[in-house]
Amino acid sequence: MNVTPSAQLRLLGPFRLERGRQSIELCRNGQRLLALLSLRESVPRTVLAGTLWPEVTEEHARGSLRTTLWKLPRGELPLVRCRGDVLMVAPSLRVDIHVLTRTALGVMAGCVPQPDRRPPLGLLTGEDLLPGWDEDWVLLERERLRQLRLHALDSLAETLIEQGRTALAMEVAWAGIRAEPLRESAHRVVVSVHLTEGNAGEALCHYAMFRTLLNEELGVEPSFRFTRLLAERLPPRVAAGHHV
């Protein structure tokens, strides 16, 4: 008995739609339609048409939507399902951003790998959503996913410190810094790891580096939470000597 493989949609990086090992080619509007439906749980036809074709009349937009739906591949496992006037991707369509979202939310809820397993760093630091697409709804979702990843990295790094896996916590923290160099929470993790390992000098050097960067780029000082981290975990003489 032949089993039809489910389709996979990849939106992290260039758009790719695959069934098994075969790539499925879609027209540009078909790509946009599947991408938008995948980024939102369900979308009324009017909203979908207006978002994808905002510069034409409602009647023209709905006509373009009908044409695009008609051009989608048909088979045993459809890509889109309809419930009344609402459209959504079919449950059989596996979408990479759904995996990313579940993983990131799970990390922030405390569901992290056991100490004998590596954390999902690759997924949390992968490619951006549809690079090169510049439509407003893509830009909005790209920033949402970026923030989701950054918060998940922060949570993961802090949990790894609690587990005593300081080397991995440092790697995760630096992944966050590479994504957003001015993100204080990631720099706090780096300093916290140094302090946990007893490397007071490296903790102070990193704090000073970040303080200089913050002053040069934004003209502000690190938060009280950051300075208190050092003040609470270093001897008063050492902290005072470095103007913490």
N, C-alpha and C positions, 0 to 999 in steps of 0.2 A: 504493500500500500504506500503510495507516494504522499508525502506530507509537504504541503506548500510552505516554504520558509517565510517567517514574518519579515516585514520590511523594517529597516533601520534608517532613521533620519538623524543626520549629524549636522548640528547648527553651530557647534564650537569649532571655529575654523571655517574654511570654505563650505558652502552648502553641498551636502552629499546625501543622496537617497539610494539605498542599496537593498536588494532582496537576495539573501544568501551572499554569493560572491559577485553578483552581477550589479552593475550600476544602472540606475533607472534615470533616464534623461527627462527633465521637465522644462517647459518653457519658463521664461522669467516670471510671469504672473503666477504660474503654478507653484514655483518656489516661494514666492512671497506669500501666497495663500497658505501653504503648509506651514511656513515659518510662523506666521501670525497666529494660526490656530494652535500651534504647539506651545507658543509662549503664553497663551491664555487658555483657561480650562474650556470655555465655550463662548461663542460669539454670535449674537443675532446677525442675520443676514444684512440688515440695514447698516449696523455698526461696522461689519466686516467690509462691505462695499465702500462705505464712506472713508474708512481708514486706508484702504488700498488705493482708492481712486478719488482723492480729496478735491481735485481740481475740475471735476466734471459734474454734471447734474446728477441727481439721485437716480433718475431713470437710466441714464447712461452707465453709471457705476454698477447698478444692479444687473444690467445687461452684460457688462464685462465680467461680473462675478459668475453669472450663469455660464458664460462661454468658457471661463477658466475651469469651473467644476466639470464641465462636459469633456474637457481635454485631459483630465486626470486619468492615469492608467486605471483600467477596470480589470477585475479578476476575482478570484475566490476570496481574497482578503482586501477589502477596499481600504483606501487611505483616509477617507473622511466619512463621518456618519452624520445623519441629520435627525434632529428631534424637534419636530414642529418647525419653527422658523429659526432654530438655533443650530449652528454647525460646530463640530468638534473633530479632533483627529480620532481615528478608530483606535480602540483599545489594543489592537494587534500591532499598531505602529510603535516601535520602540524609539524613544527620542533621548538623545544624550543629555540635553539640559534637564530632563526630568530626573535622570540619575544623579546629576550634579546637585540639583536642588534637594533631593532626598538625603544625599550624603551630607551636604553642608548643614541642613537643618538638624540631622541626626547628631552631628558633631556638637553643634551648639546646645543640643538637649542633653548632652552628656554621653551619647552612644559612641564611644571611641573603641578602636581595636584593642584587644587584650595585649598585654606586654610582650607576648611572643609573636605579634604580627605588626607589620609596618603600617603606619597611618596612610590615609589616602592622599598623600601629598601631590601626586601627579594629577589627579582629578581636580584638586583645588588650585592648581597653578597652571592649568592647561591654556589652550588658545582662547581668545576672546570670541564673543558672539558675532558671527557673520562679519568678519573684518572687510571693510570696503563698502558695506551697505550704509548709506547715510540718511535713510528715512527717519523721521522723528520717532516713530514707534520702535524702531530698532535701537536708536541711540538711548532711549529711555530704558529699554530692557537690558541693554548692554551695561549701563551703569548700575542697574539693580543687581545683576549677576556679579558685577565686580565687587559691589559692597557686600553681597552675600558671601563671596569667597573670602574677602578680607576679614570679616567677622568670624567666619569659620576657622581661618588660620589662627586668629587670636585665641579663640577658645581651645583649639587643638594644642597650641603651644603651651598654654597654661595647664591643661590637663596632663600633658607629657611631663611638665615639671613636677606636678604632684605625684606622678608615677615614678619619678626618679630617672626618667629617660632624658637627661639634660642635653645630650648631643643632638638627639632628634628634635627636641624643643628649640634648640638654637637654629637648626636647619629650617624648621617651619617659620620661625620668627624672621629669618633673613629672606625667606620667600615673600613674606608680607612686605618687608622693606623694599625689596626689588620692585614689587608691584606699586608701592606708594612710599617713596623715600621719606616723606614728612609725616608718616603715620606714627604718632607717639606710642600707641599701644604696642606696636611691634618692637619699638626700641626699648620699651619698658621690659619686655620679655627677655631681650638680649641682656640687659643689665641684671635682671633677676637671675638668669642662668649663671652669669659670672659670680654673683654673690652667693648663690647656692653652692657653687663649686669652690668657693673661698678665694676667688680671684678679684680681690678688691681693687687692685690697680687697673685691671681691664674694665671693670664696671665703671670706675671714675673716668677713664679715658673715653669710653663710649658715651657716657652721659655728656662729657664736655664737647665731644664731636657733634652730638645731636643738638646740644644747646647752641653751638655756633651756627650750625646749619639752619636752625629755626630762626635765629636772630637775623641771619643774612637774607633768608628767603621771605620771611613773614614779619620780621621785626617784633617778635613776641618771645616770651620765656616759656620753658617747659612748665607743665601744670604742677600745682601743689602736690597732686598725687604722686608724680614722678619724683619730685624732690623729697617728699616724705619717705618714699621707698628707700632711698639712700640714707636719709637721716636716721631711720629706724633700725637699719641693719649694719651701719658702720659706727665705729667709736666716734663720739662727738668731736674729738680733736681732729680726726681725719676728715670728717664731713665739713667742719668749719674751715679747715685749711684749703678746701677746694670749692668754697663758696656755694655749697649745696643748700 
